[in-house]
Amino acid sequence: MMPPTQPGPLVLREKHPTEHGEGRGRLSPQREALLQARIKDLSLRLAGTPLERHIAQLHAELEAKGISFKPRCYLSDEWGCPSGVPVIGLPFYLADPALLSIEADLGGGAESEAEILMYLRHEAGHAFNYAYRLYETDEWLRVFGDYSRPYRDDYKPQPFSRRYVLHISGWYAQKHPDEDFAETFAVWLTPGSDWRKRYQGWGALKKLQYVEDIVQRLGRTPPVVQLAEPDFTTEEMEGTVLEHYRQRELDEKVDLELRNAFDQALEEIFEGPGEAPVRADTLVQAERQRLLSLVSHYSGVSRGVVRALLDHLAERTAAMNLTLHPDDSREAGMRLASLVTVLTMNYLYTDRFFEE
């Protein structure tokens, strides 16, 4: 691994047809200029973008539920709500179509409109919690737990636990009491969620009922916290767009010392060198994004860990020159998905993919 001060090359390629119908890597001048631009110099604004409409919808949903408080929104480096401050930060790339295209290429996929609204409702939950300092009350503590509990990114969820609502993928409500409240608030706020019926018999129902009760008591009262200063805005982002994605790549990178641990399993899925007409690593690469999304969604293991595992399997498949017959691609894809799922669940419960 290269040291953090010397990030490896992050390469973005646009394919243009040649006379033989093949692609050749090249960046358009417009995209190259955008990648090299400092984010603070892009003069990004919420006004006039689709985000303005999404925020208006969020505010309308809050009003319809009896909440007069409308959190201030601003553009930042990622989704977030500064701890204790009732404001909402949205990723800067959502404010510009060209940046959204770069996020789709370099960030692994941009949020859909439905996902944007999901995240807005979640962050509104944080903002409401902070605006009224609910997390300092005994009632909130009894329902959600200790707000001061250390915040860990490598939390170990219990898949399908009925003590928590289901909203953001990866069983996100189980990450921390603050996230539990934000997810519960988001489910309660979502139009048509029918949460009483959906969560009947669940332990999570009492949390939803808490949100309903606390909004009835406080929804039309002024917030306790009037501070609405964002913590990190696009006007403060000195780095370039490309540097932003390089840093994200470093932050999400996970190094695995797996060597040849799963070579035998791969040999059971695929054919040996030259025994079939298709390179097996083409299937692994074709299934990579789908497996990354689904396995991280259902296991709760971070995308960085699942991505590192998939990249390792692709590298070993290529290094071993394994092959595949096209007629066997469906069966091989299912067996590959099973392998990745089992290994990921091993990691979830034992902090390792296999026992030495």
Secondary structure, DSSP 4 states (H G I P E B T S, - for coil): ---TTSPPP----EEEE-TTS-EEEE--HHHHHHHHSBGGGG---STTSHHHHHHHHHHHHHHHTT-----EEEEESSSB--TT--EEEEEGGGG-HHHHHHHHHHSS-PPPHHHHHHHHHHHHHHHHHHHTTGGGSHHHHHHH--TTS---TT----TT-TTS---STTTGGGS-HHHHHHHHHHHHHSTT--HHHHTTT-TTHHHHHHHHHHHHHHTTSPPS------SS-GGG--SBHHHHHHHHHHHH------TTTTHHHHHHHSB-TTSSSEEHHHHHHHHHHHHHHHHHHHH---HHHHHHHHHHHHHHHHHTT-EE-GGGHHHHHHHHHHHHHHHHHHHHHHSSSS--
